[in-house]
Amino acid sequence: MEQTEHPQAFFTNDAITFGILMIVLALVFYTSNSSNPSWKKFYKYMPVLVLCYFIPSLLNWPFGLISPEGSKLYFVASRYLLPASLILLTISIDLKAIKNLGPKALIMFGTATLGIIIGGPIALFIVINLFPGLIPADPDQIWRGLSTVAGSWIGGGGNQAAMKEVYEVDKDLFGTMLIVDLVVGQLWMAILLYGVNIRTKIDKWLKADVTAIEVLQKKVEDYRASIERIPTTKDLFILGGVIFGGVALSHWGSDVFVPFLNNYAQSIKDMGLNSLLSGFFWIIVISTTVGIALSFTKLKKLEGRSF
């Protein structure tokens, strides 16, 4: 894929770049929660996440104020903050309650996930064969980009960032996939919000028994209300110790597994399992596993101590 040459950024100090990005994000979220009618109308049509991606990209090019080239910020965010976020995300999972939803709900979740995983490759295969040359990009890069969309739809932004690193997605293509993800996601969200308003009619028409889902929803709401509180200094340090202890464990596991598996690198590549040789892959897998394991312990209550 052709790369665009950008001039030297005006700010090259990571501390300055980080400060600028935080100010941008603060302004976006401040205005998105403003009671001002103009801002309310603006954010009715403009998704917050679009601005979170779009404005920093403008600061990069064409304004040239900041640049990811040579910056360590993304590396720090992806190697330390991302696995920490995944631990926070998975520590709140209640697998027992999900199991209680019954086989039909689990089959529905599994089918949706499988559809997302195979839908992209099938669509790409159809378009490439029916309309050769329609997509002016390498199919190998396209499927890598689609993996980030699939990751987002299955598990959110954390998964999306993980897929970008694991499958080595070009940053320009990743930007395009973010737009695809957000536009399609917002359209689907509009459909879902409309469906919520008529869900009683839909459930009646389909003769659906949603009792288990309603019980689970009530249980989750009651549980969160019981554990939520303003975090104290003690809470924050315990939370930080647990989370970044898990991050440390994931890095240690990565440092152990990758050198060991490199002894069998050729066999692994022949099976198409190149991801197993990626240190970042193991960081994500182990941190997610740590979060799920902690969800079975009393540390699960730490979810209510975070901001």
Secondary structure, DSSP 8 states (H G I E B T S, - for coil): ---------S---HHHHHHHHHHHHHHHHHHHT---HHHHHHHHHS-HHHHHHHHHHHHHTTS-S--STT-SHHHHIIIIIHHHHHHHHHTT--HHHHHTT-HHHHHHHHHHHHHHHHHHHHHHHHHHHHSTTSS-S-HHHHHHHHHHHHHHHHH-HHHHHHHHHHTT--HHHHHHHHHHHHHHHHHHHHHHHHHHHTHHHHHHHHT---HHHHHHHHHHHHHHHHH-----HHHHHHHHHHHHHHHHHHHHHHHHHHHHHGGGHHHHHHTT-GGGG-HHHHHHHHHHHHHHHHTTSGGGGGGGG--
